[in-house]
Amino acid sequence: MAKEESESLVMMAVLTEPLAVDLLLASLPDAMHLRPLWERLIIADLPECVAIGLPIANKVTRDSTENHRRHLFSLLNLLEVPLVSSPTHLHRIEVDRAAVRTDVAWPAAKPDKKKKAAEAAAKAAAAEDAGDAEAADEPKA
């Protein structure tokens, strides 16, 4: 019985057309601030559609199912990919783990420009300090 559980995955998902995956992936580079949320997304190929959703535990209550619905609905809207008009259009489904896409080209994290600028400024300041220290060590004529 445990083997069956490991081969399936329960998820809250929107059942949609394959083109929606392309739209979703195109929206992600502009939503890097939401990365901790969208990097949990799962895409599964089903016989007649594609499921895009979030994994949930097998043993969830009705309340937690509703919370997952609202969370996924909000995430899709924040990503500006409103695939459903209401959280009630999302479904709790069980999919075979073999149907889950593992080759999704998730966008890589963009380097933080502010962080890079701060690092460059720190290096420049360190180099200037080192230059000042060398000038102080030189004997004066």
N, C-alpha and C positions, 0 to 999 in steps of 0.2 A: 504494500500500500504506500509506503514512503517513497518508492520509486515513482509512482504516478504523480505524487505531489511535486517532486523535483522536475518533472517534465512539463508541468503547466505553470502558467503565470496568471494571476488575477490582476486585472487592471481596470481603472476608470478611463474610458476612452470615448473618443468621437469616431464614428465609423464614416469614412469619407472616401473620396476619389484619390488615386495616386498623385494627381497634380497638386493636391493640398500639401503633400510632403515637400515638394519643391518650393511652394509659397512659404511654408514654415521655415525651411532652411535658409531661404533668402532673407527672412526677417531677423534671424539670430545675430548677425554681425552688428546690427544697430541696437541690440538689446543685451550687450555684454554685462551691463549692470544687473541683469536678471539671470545671469549664468547659473548661480546656485539652484535656481528653480528649474530652468529649462534643460539643464544637463541631466536631469532625472527622467526626461521624456523617453518614451519607448515607442518605436514604430514597428508594427507587426503586419505582415502581409497575410490577409485572409482570402478565402476563395473568391469572393465577389467585391471586396473592398480593402481598404487599408485602415488599420486602427492606430490612432495617435493618442497616447495617454500616459498616465502615471501608474506605477505599480502600487498595489495595495495588498494588505495581508489577507489571507484566506478567511480569517475569522474576524470580520469587522461587523460592527453594529449598524443599525439603520442610520443612527446619528452620524457616525464616522463616515459612512458612505455618502451622506449628504454633504459633509464637509469636504470630502475628496471631489465631489461634483463641483462645488462652488470654487474650490481651489483651482481645478483644471480650467473651468470656465473663465475665471479671472486671469489666469496665466495666458490663455489664448488671446484674450482681449488686450492684455498688456503688450503682447507681442505683435499686436495689430493684425492678427490672423483669426478673426471671429468666425470660426467654422460652424458654430451653432448659435442660435438666437437666445437660448436659455439653458441653464444648467440641467433642466429636466430632459434635454435632448442628448445627454451623455449617458453612457451605458456601462454597467459593471459587467465585464466579460472575462472569460477564462480562455487563454490562448495557449497553444503548444509553444514551448520555448524555441522550438526549431523554426517557428514562423517569425520570431523577433529578428529584425535586421541588426546585424552586427557590423555592417560595412557603411554605416551612415557617416557622411563627411561633416561632422560637427565642426564649426569654425574654431580656429585656435584663438586663444586669448590675445588680444591686441596689446602691444606694449603700452604701458601707461606713460603718456607724454610728460606729465607733470613729474612723475618719478624719475624718468630719464633726465629731464632738465635739472632736477635737484641733484642727481648723482653727478652730472657734468659740472655743475656749479661747485659741488664739494671737491671734485678732483682738481678743478681750476684753483680753488682756494688752497688746497693742500700743496699744489705745485708752487703757487705764489709764496706760501709760507716756507717751503723748502728753499726757494730762491732767496728769500729774505735771510734765512738762517745761514746759507752759504756766504752771502754778502757780509754778514756780521762776523763770520769766522775768518775772513780774509784780513791779513795785516794791512794796516793803513800806512801809507808812505809819507 
